[in-house]
Amino acid sequence: MSDEFALFDRVRVVTDRFVDDGAPSGSIGYVIERYEDGALEVEVSDPLTGETVAQFVAASEDLERAEIG
């Protein structure tokens, strides 16, 4: 299992693989589940309303850590 990202880490999508899911490259989300095979479930929310706009399973190479600030 990848230790690169922890549960609830803030991440940025670095690929356009998830455009059809509502999360183009540059979208900010949070890791909400880590799977034994290293896959990560990510949730992206609208920054104004907090409503979930995308939820998908990604590989660690699809993401980068997004620092707050």
GUZAKE-460044 format. One record per atom (N, C-alpha, C): x, y, z; residue in one letter. Coordinates in steps of 0.02 Angstrom, whole numbers, plus 32768, in hexadecimal, padded with zeros to 4 digits. Atoms other than C-alpha are relative to their C-alpha. Layout:
BEGIN
XYZa...
END
This chain:
BEGIN
802B7FC58000m800080008000m802D803E8000m7FD97FC28004s804280AC7FD3s7FF780298040s80027FD47FC5d806F81198068d800680497FECd7FF77FBC8019e807D81B37FFAe7FC7802E8018e80397FD87FEBf7FCE81F08028f7FDD7FDE803Af802480197FC6a7F7381DC80CCa7FB680127FFAa80477FF27FFDl7EBA81DB80F0l7FF6804A8012l80127FBA7FF7f7E73828D80E7f803580327FE9f7FD07FD2801Ed7F0C82D5808Fd7FDC802A7FCBd80197FD38035r7EE2836B8020r802B7FF47FC3r7FDB8012803Dv7F1283407F6Dv7FE780297FC5v80117FDF803Fr7F14838F7EC0r80047FCB7FC9r8001802E8039v7EE5832B7E25v8031801B7FCCv7FCD7FEA8030v7F7683307DA8v7FF77FDE7FBBv801080218040t7F2382D37D17t7FB980127FECt80447FF38018d7E8A82E97CABd7FD77FBF7FFCd802480408001r7E5582337CC6r7FBA80048020r803E7FFD7FDAf7DC6826C7D37f7FD2803A7FEBf80297FCA801Bv7D7B82F77CCCv7FB77FEB7FFDv804580198006d7CE0828D7CAAd7FDF7FF58043d801B80087FBCd7CCD82757D66d7FF480448021d800A7FBD7FE5g7CCC83327D80g803E801D8022g7FC27FE97FDFa7D8283467DB7a803980067FCDa7FC87FF6802Ep7DF5838F7D32p8042800B8025p7FBE7FF37FE3s7EAE83A57D4Fs7FFF80438026s80007FC47FD7g7ECA84257DD9g7FCC7FFF8037g803580057FCDs7E3183F17E3Fs801F7FED8043s7FE9800E7FBCi7E4C83EC7EFBi7FCD7FD38023i802B802E7FDCg7E07835E7F63g80237FE3803Cg7FE480217FC5y7E2682EF7FF8y7FFD7FB47FF8y800080497FFFv7E568238800Av7FCE7FEA8035v803280177FD0i7DC081E5805Ai80037FB5800Ci7FF680487FF5e7DF7812F804Be80417FEB7FE0e7FC3801F801Br7E9780CD8031r7FF37FB67FFAr800B8047800By7E8E80207FE6y80417FD98003y7FC480297FF7e7F077F908001e802B7FFE7FC2e7FD88002803Ed7F3C7F937F4Ad802280437FF0d7FE17FBE8009g7F7680497F5Eg7FD380347FE1g802F7FD0801Ea7EDF80987F0Aa7FE4802E8037a80187FCC7FD2l7E9881367F5Al7FBC80197FE8l80407FE18011e7DE4816F7F5De8003804A8014e7FFA7FB87FF7v7DDB822B7F4Av7FBB80217FF7v803D7FD98006e7D4B82A37F66e801280497FF3e7FF67FBA8012v7D47834F7F14v7FBE8023800Dv803C7FDB7FEEs7CCC83D07F57s800380467FE3s80057FBA8016d7C9084797F18d8018802B8039d7FE47FD87FC9p7CF584F87F7Dp7FCE8032801Ep80307FD07FE6l7C5F856C7F91l7FC77FDF8027l803A80207FE1t7BD484F27FBDt80127FC3802Bt7FEC803C7FDDg7C35845D7FFFg7FE17FC17FE3g802180398020e7BCC83EC7F8Ee80337FD77FDAe7FD4802D8024t7C2683547F4At7FF380067FB5t80077FFB8048v7C47836B7E90v801F7FC57FDCv7FE0803B801Ea7CB282D17E71a80197FD28037a7FE480337FD4q7CE382307EC6q80197FC87FD3q7FE18030802Df7D5A81B57E74f803A7FDD8022f7FC780267FE7v7DE381357E90v803B80107FD3v7FC57FEB8025a7E90816F7E5Ca803E7FDA8017a7FBD80197FEDa7F4381317E5Ca8028803A801Ba7FD87FCB7FE1s7FC581927EBDs8020802D7FCBs7FE27FD78033e801481CE7E1Ae7FCF80317FE0e80337FD18019d7F6F82267DEEd7FFA803E802Cd80097FCC7FCDl7F8382987E86l8042801C8018l7FC87FE47FDBe7FF9830C7EE0e7FE4801F803Fe80167FE27FC1r7FF0834F7F90r7FF3804A7FF3r80137FB98008a7F9983F97F96a800080208045a7FF97FDE7FC0e7FD284628027e7FCC80378006e80307FCB7FF3i7F5784D98076i802680428009i7FE17FBF7FF8g7F8385908065g801E80187FC4g
END
